């Protein structure tokens, strides 16, 4: 995976399929148990970091489940959610952005401000150095160009800004991958980037002292149907080389049989989810002997489209 991410900086992910698959998942309620748990663990990590942001970006905000956690942690901050899935942004605006009289009352009381932008995480409609903190919960692994996303984070963050994120790692769905191989199903499954590669990408794009760690969370199931339901709920498989020829019941039955063969001694099925956590501060600007301000190229350049 290291060679893939550093040589091409593009993962074999169909972004159209990502949007379509998440659009079909409504409010992510089926997978919310997992997203909420990881968000809570990220909030716990923020307890050890001294920062008082005035503006936060929730990058890959989905239907907005993390917004109130961020608001409770940083009541002084304005929070902007960014996502490329239109139904998610519509839900956020409907539920969390006051309109009419409520909007006026909110402004008069100077209450927490939320707003939302429909945009690619690698090209956000925000001015340079305009935010103090990027928060991204389980979103980065769904983007085909993580280099560009992290470069964009550096562009919009202030020079003392913090990026904090979680994403799935290569150990995710290992039982499912094994079952696909055992069943002889010719298709590409979702690929994930190693946390050490993300540390390198942060350094390459104007961040300093990245801190990366990971844990493996193992879910257990009594039935194959319940396991596959959670796999679909967590986002499905938007791989570019996913076979379109998986039709009929034969391949599906082979997959089910292979998963059944993986039951443990306790009779339960297992599904591993490797979660990587990372945070890093923006590298401060420097001045040369002539007093000219020097900034990283990544802070002023957008990726070429």
N, C-alpha and C positions, 0 to 999 in steps of 0.2 A: 504493500500500500504506500510506503514512503516514496518509492520510485514513481508511482502513478501520480501522486499529488505534487511532487516537486518537478517532474519533467513536463507535465501538461497543464497543471493547475486547473484542470477541468475533470470532473467526475462524470461517469456515464449515467447521468440522471436526466430524465425527460421532465423539464420544468412544467410543461403543459399538463403532463400526467400528475405531477405533484399538486397543482392547483385543482385539477378535476377530482382527484381522489379526496382531498380535504374538503372540497365543496360538497361532496356527498356525505360527509361525516357531521354535518350540521354543527352542533355546539361542542363536538368532541366529548360528549358526555360518556360515551362508551370507554374512552381511554382517560377520562379525567382523573381517575384514581392515581394514575401514574404521573401525569403532568403536574398535578397538585402536590404530590409527594416530593417530586424533584424541586419544584418551586420553593417549597417550605425548607428544604435542605439548603438551597441557595440563600434564602433569607437568613438562615442560621449562620452561614459563612460570612454574611455581611456584618454580623455582630462583632467580628474581629477586625473590621476594616473601618478606618476613620475617614468618613466622607460625608459632606452635607450638600448634596446636589440641589441645584435650583431647577434644572431641567433634565429629565430622564427619557431615554428612548427605549421602549420595549420592542426589540427587533425580532419580528416573527411573533407578534402578539396573539395570533389566532383569534378566538372569540373573546379575548380579554380577561381570562381567568386570573392572570397575575396582577392585574392593575390595582386591585384593592390591597394586595399584599404590599406592593410598592408604596401605595398611598399611606398605609398605616406605618410603614417604616420611615418614610420621608414625607411628612404632612406638608412641608413647606414647598415641595417640588411640583412642577407641572410635568405631567407624563404624556408622552406622545407614543401611541402604538402604531407600528408599521407592519404591514403584511401584504403579500401579493395575491391573497385569496379574497376576492370581492365579497362573497357572502359573510366571511368573518368580519371584515371591516364594517359592513352594513349592520351586523349584529352589535358590534361595539358602539357604533354611533347611536343606534336605536336605544340601547340599554344604558349607556354611560355618559352621553353628551346631552345636557339639558337644553331644551328649546323654549322659546316664548318667554312666559313669565318666570319659569324656573331658571332660565338662563340669566335673566336680569337679576333675580334674587341671588343667584350664585355669584355673579360679578360684584354685586354690592357687598356681599359678605366676604368676598375674597376667598372663597372656598377652593378646594383642590380643583385644578383645571386638568381636564382630559381632552385630547383630540387625537384624531386617527388619520393615517395616510395610507392610501392604496398604492404600494410601490414595491419594486424589487429591492431586496436588502442590499444589493450591490450598487444601487443608484437611488438614494433617498433624496427627496425634495427638501433638503435642509442646507442652510448656509454652512461654510467651513467654521469649525471651532465654535459651534453654537450650542452644544450640550455638554453636560458634566459627567454623565454616566450612560453607558450602554448596558442594558440587561437583555439577555437572550436565553430563553428557556426551551431547550430541546427543539431548536429550529435550524441551527447551522448545518446539520447533516443532510437537510433536504435541499441544499443549494448545490448546483453543479460547479460553482466557481468560488470556493471558500476564500481563496486568496483575495478576490475582488471584494468580497463582503468585509473582510477584516481591514483591507485598505480603505474602504468606505467608512468603517467605524473610526479609523484614525483621522480621516478628513473632517468628520463632523464633531469629533471630541475636542474639548478645550485642552490646552497643554498640560493641565493637571488632571485630565479626565481619566475615568476608570471604565474598562470593559470587563464585564463579568458574564459568563455564559456556561451553559451545559449542553452536551450533545451526546448522541449515541456513538459507541466505539465498536471496533472490529469483532469483539466477542459477543455482540448482540445477535440473537436468533441462531446461535450455533447449533442447537438441537434441530431447528427447522432446516438449516443448511445441510446437516448430516442426513436428514430424512429425504431431502430432495435428491442428494447423491445416491442414497441407497435405493430409492425408487426409480433411478435412471431417468429422471425428468431433465430434459435438455432446455434449460432456461437460465437466465442470469438473475441472481438474487441481489438484493440491495447491498451495496458496499459502503463501508464506513471508514473514516480516517482515524489513524492512531493519535492519541493525545500528544505524543511527542512531536508529531508533525505540526499540530496546531501551535505548540510552543515555538517551533521554528518560524512558522508563518507570522506569528505576532512579532517576533524579533525583526524579521525582514521588513515589516511594515510600520516601523516607528513606535513600537511599544518596548517597554523595558521590564526586566525582572518578572517574566511570566511565571505564574504558579499554576501547575497542572497536577491534578490527581484524579483517580478513578476508583470506582467500585462496581461490583457485579451484583445486581439484584436478580434473584431467581424467583420467578412466579411458578406456582404449582397448580395443577388442574386434575380434575377427575375424568374429564372427557376431551377427546380430540376436538370436538366442535367448539368447546369453550376456549381452547388454546388458539385455534385458527380465528375465532371471533376477535380475540384481543390483538392478534397480528394485524388483522384488517383495521381494527379500531385505532391502532397506533400509527397508521399511515399507509399500509399496503406496500406495494412494490412498484415504484416508478422507474425502474432501471430501463435504459434505452434498449438493451438487448433482451428484454423480457420476451419470451416466446408468445406470439399471438396464436400459436397452434394448439394451445392447451384447451382442447374442447372435448366434450363428452365426459363420461364418468370414469373411464378406465384409469387415466393418469391420477385423478383425484383419489380414487380408491387405493392406488399404489402409495400415494403420499400418506393417506390415513393409516395404512398398514405399517408403513415405515415408522410413523410417529408412535403407533401403538407398541411397536417392538422396543421402544425406548423407555418404557415405564420402569421406574425404580423399584427397589425391593419393597417399598411401602405402597406400591400400586399406583403412584401418582406420576403424571407427566410433568415435565419441567420446561421452562422457557427462560433463557438467560438474557438479561439486558445489561450491557456494559455501559455505564454512564461516566462520561468524562466531565470534569469541572475545571474551568480555567478563569483566571483573572489576571489583568496586567494594567499598569499605568502607562499613559502616554509619555513618551520621551520628551523632556522639556526642550523648548527652542534654545538655540545658542546664539551668541553674538561673537563675531570675529573682532580682530584688533581695531578695525575701522569703525566698529559699532553697527555693522550691518547685521540684521537678524537672519539667522539661518534656520530653515525649517525642513523637515524631511519631505522629499518629493511626494511621498504617499499622502501627505496632508493637503496637497493642493492639486492633485491630479486624479481625475476619474479614469476608470478603466475604459479603454477604447471599445466602442460598440460597432 
